[in-house]
């Protein structure tokens, strides 16, 4: 049980017994800098409206009950707030738990519920760009936060390998292949096709990977087997790009549990079957030769076409089947992370969940806003079809995986992200990635210096170390570390990696302030051992934070 959870439960028990009030919501925060206490509780202001009493009077009553707990050494009511100072031995005991319990930062909030979190899911028609990078970093970090909060997390990538776009992609590769082998003087790329230079690379790679391809293509052309040719280029192109995307994501530290094929939904007739289910519910309407899902009944803006007049299924039909597939696989919670051009999907997918009789509270869509990549103050523009790409591969190579991941999750998903390449490369405290990694390197240096001085905390029992005197700055570090499981859990419940990153950054700032003010290793053996154990706890905490965000703990910088 983390500290804030302990205090919350303690106060709620008092409220229930003293005032017969259940489910009272209040906040426990850090007090202002000039108040020398660990926490401030605002519960008296919440109860004042219910009990019709002055906040100060209520605070005094609750404070008198809290004083009975030996884990609390001092309480002071000021301006209606209940200020708490925790007992030093209790803090030492919790530091001991943090150091010795490898699962200290994990909570059981999720109760092992199965969560399907789908993210990135870029069309398999080209390399991943920086917009995909934001989704990858956000989704992977959120998955880690949910894992630490006790959820059974399944990370999934949806391969859009069915429909018009992959046909255009295949035709674009085909034309590049003809041009390469002089079967055509110039590639005739379809109007909505793909013009990037990478298609020429794909066309060249075909002959390297497959012998006699040119002869087979020529023979198919002579026999007018155009469908077979299309299938070949489609299959090769999709596999090529998916492998490319997998390699990029692996270099970015993102590993998916499953790559789910959209095409499989059609092959297994899941699209056909789910539309039949909707038809039996009287939710499908025939109009102008097409088939419409009456999603408007469930709060959508309008009715949606699921099957065109020419018999072709729409993308939305596949989305309905895919949503049903996820819940049928037994996931308790389904999370979709989508890009900035998907705002229209929110209401239609919520309507889908309702129409299929699933609990809408178990479905969450997160829309990530646009990424503006800045280089020397100028925005770099991207267009996949025109081939004007800022590849995620290039960004990783330029600024490094750590900086890319950190910057992508710094901002709230509802905010546009300006990614400053020059700042991300800077080796100074102005660069937040450098700032947090430098904290880890500093701690490693502290323990290296301790080794030089022949001081090994492994030779000491923390429970025997004197914690009777804890400096204010030391208390701030300790309580922040002990609050970390709460912040991890809170960030998971809010679906907010940026909230966690901010708390993590604040924790690092407290450490740097302490480091610049105090010497950890000094002639004072009692203070030295105490601080070394605090630093050990901090190092473990940092390591877990780095693991959640997906960045490297650097021992030297």
Secondary structure, 3 states (H helix, E strand, C coil): CCHHHHHHHHHHHHHHHHHCCCCCCCCEECCCCCCCCCEEECHHHHHHHHHCCCHHHHHHHHHHHHCCCCCEEEEEEECCEEEEEECHHHHHHHHHHHHHCCCCCCCCCCCCCEEEEECCCCCCCCCCEHHHHHHHHHHHHHHHHHHHCCCEEEEEEEECCCCHHHHHHHHHHHHHHHHHCCCCCCCCCCCCCCCCCHHHHHHHHHHHHCCCHHHHHHHHHHCCCHHHHHHHHHHHHHHHHHHHHHHHHHHCCCCCCEEEEHHHHHHCCHHHHHHHHHHHCCCEEEECCEEEECHHHHCCCCCEEEECCCCCECHHHHHHHHHHHHHHCCCCEEEEEECCCCCCHHHHHHHHHHHCCCCHHHEEEEECCCEEEEECCEEECCECCCCECCEHHHHHHHHCHHHHHHHHCCCCCCCCEEEEHHHHHCCCCCCHHHHHHHHHHHHHHHHHHHHHCCCCHHHCCHHHCCCCCCCHHHHHHHHHHHHHHHHHHHHHHCCCHHHHHHHHHHHHHHHHHHHHHCCCCCCCHHHHHHHHHHHHHHHHHHHHHHHHHCCCCCCCC
